[in-house]
Amino acid sequence: MLRCTRNHVIYVNAHGKGVSREAVGDERVLRVAAACGALEPECLQPLERGSCDKLHGRFFYNATSRQCQEFFWLGCAENANNFENREDCEKECQHEPGRRSAICYRRPRRGNCKAIHRRWFFNYRTLMCDRFLWGGCDTNGNNFHTRRDCRVACSIDANGP
């Protein structure tokens, strides 16, 4: 399990392996795993169904839906995103006070529309809220009306900024 300090960001690829900051622009990088307090890398690993012929009811964390989902594991091959019950999955991977929400690690999305709205997004590289221009449609959640809204949503302090 990878850990981090307050100002250190861990990047992971699609296999949950740490990669360098220089690889962030590479399409092989799945997403930013964490600035201290965010999702652990095992929660971002892809679903591994296994390679044998037995059926075991298990749970994995779906980083796209941000939910723990049940699946049938076939045994033999597994990764760390494989939990025996929903409670263990949720405890390890779902947002809790003191953990930053997964939306805070998404790149700002301008969208396909042509409007110009000044908005705020959480910059996971600097751990600060920055401005960007939003076109008025297509948002991924990392899009806030005010800097304060951004800070409240992406603070790792349970009491806000």
DABEL-V290675 format. One line per field, one symbol per residue. phi: phi as a letter, one per 40 degrees, with the letter a starting at -180 (. if undefined). A space follows every 10 residues. Layout:
phi=???
//
This chain:
phi=.cbacdbbbb bbcccgccbc dccdcccccc accabdgcdc dccbcccbcg bbbbbbcbbb cccccfbcbc abccggbabc cabcacdccc ccbcdbdgbc ccccbcccbc gccbcbbcbb bccccbgbcb cacbchagbb hcabcbccdc cccbcccdcg c
//
